Amino acid sequence: MAESPISSQSCHATLTESLASKDEQADLPWWKTTVIYQIYPRSFMDSNGDGIGDLRGIISRLDHFVYLGVETLWLSPFYKSPQADFGYDVSDYKDVDSIFGTLEDFRDLVKECKKRHLRLLIDFVPNHTSTEHEWFQRSLKKDGKYKDFYVWSDGKVLPDGSRARPNNWLSVFGGPAWTWSEERQQYYYHAFLPEQADLNFRNPDVVEEMSLTIRYWLDHGVDGFRVDAIANLYESENVFQDNPRSGKDVPSTEWEYLTAVHTDYLLPECQNLIMHWQKLFDDVQELDGRERFMVLEFYTDSKTRADMARYGAHPFNMDLVEKLSTPLSAKQMMGLIALEYTDKPPSYWPTFVVGNHDRKRVSTKFGSLYVNAFNLLLMALKGTPTTYYGEEIGMEDIHVDYEDTQDPWGRKAGPDRFLEFSRDFCRTPMQWTPDQNAGFTTAQKPWLPVSSDHTFRNVQNQKQDPNSHLNRYKDYVALRTRKAFKYGEIDLNCLLTDNVLSFLRFSGSERYLVAINFGQIDATNDFSVSPVNASTGTVVTDTAAASSELTKGQLIHLQELTLRAGEGVVIEL
Ligand code: GLC
């Protein structure tokens, strides 16, 4: 019995001119046709047996990406750092932490990537430095130009002459965002840990140092950056203003207790800074003709993303990371997806993400049944997708006891609440083989435990199985070599039910229907109606669902097509 479709109008996306893609757009810049893969260096591959992943480890696994067909890597931080926030607390922007290797290793990584035609994006963490950074140490001493490198405040003088913080701002990781420095007799602001002091971007010397940092890595041959915590770069200049209460029922020390109107939104200054960085890219491109790409970490809404694109910025679209409800609703998903193609300026380019090193994995959040469905969705949508390491084999979060918790956010939350905050669960070592520690390290004890399911869930085993997550992922990436997926158009105005979403990708006479059942029950639907207007098609790839009747190359009828729960299919029309 066929399901009754929800009005197809509800998924109608207004396609902007910017997205109108004709064959002549085959020369899209590389970052519009690529797949980005996020490597969390601590967890990817350990080459020296200390239990922590490193750059040589990554080099030794580069052929993984050649196998998958993935062309761009994004490396989370590998800079010199005391590792208070695992590298997001940089103490020297121009050096590699000895845990990860040396600058020479980095240069080799660039070379080895080039050999394989892989692009390299690196994490850039401009908002804050480690308090061990020389700049902070000199700022403590009010030393020359470093005096105002950070956000310092005398705080409020209380009637009894003592000092109090200038405002109620909270740190993202919980607790006050101001810490008193005995040495300087002032408070400094930190959006994250007290060990991560916020730089003062209103100081031109800071802007200059950071520009030099960007230039330094561009000169090392990187293809661009993922910019960390962009919304935190500037705070309201008048620090004697409290953030208002959010009304959320959370402890008063938690970040969500307040609405961060003075600290966590894009001030106009930020726009100028992003444009300034973009200009640095353009300057380098003029010299060597190579286009660079900068993608911004920002959890925001569709309208703000559109506004940002007007001045040339490319924020990640985090809607699928943070806005999907469970159990999944295809209608809700399609609503979020359609936003990405609606009311956007010509400079806008969609960037879809489902997970990262800060959030639960797909399998854990939605269930292992949907791993392939999400991988397929990401690769089939128009835009640039980003895959978090391990998603190609369907890795799951694992439990790490409070006693073994590494993540500062988890540790700060304490034994009763660490489960809500710890990010260790999604950062466990990559599972390469069924051997001890999944082939990640020869150490007895890796920095985080390896999932016990590595004995069957690993790259080596999945390579042997044509229906594995890995080989399906490879298929989905390969879709993007076809014109329709590489630079073709998307039409979202197709069949949509509570459980099933579908869309068309096309270029010239090439047309594909992508249909995915995100529900929990089988669904039979008529996909032949407009705009599909076809009664049969050939299966190109699917999600290899158990008991599925679909096989690659099979001719199928679209009037009554059954998709199992979690099943998706790409049909050439
Ligand atoms: C970003 C990173 C996160 C880090 C934080 C502070 O949100 O993704 O891992 O803890 O910035 O640098």
Boltz pocket constraint, residues with backbone or C-beta under 6 A from the ligand:
constraints:
  - pocket:
      binder: B
      contacts: [[A, 85], [A, 88], [A, 89], [A, 125], [A, 192], [A, 228], [A, 229], [A, 297], [A, 357], [A, 358]]
      max_distance: 6.0
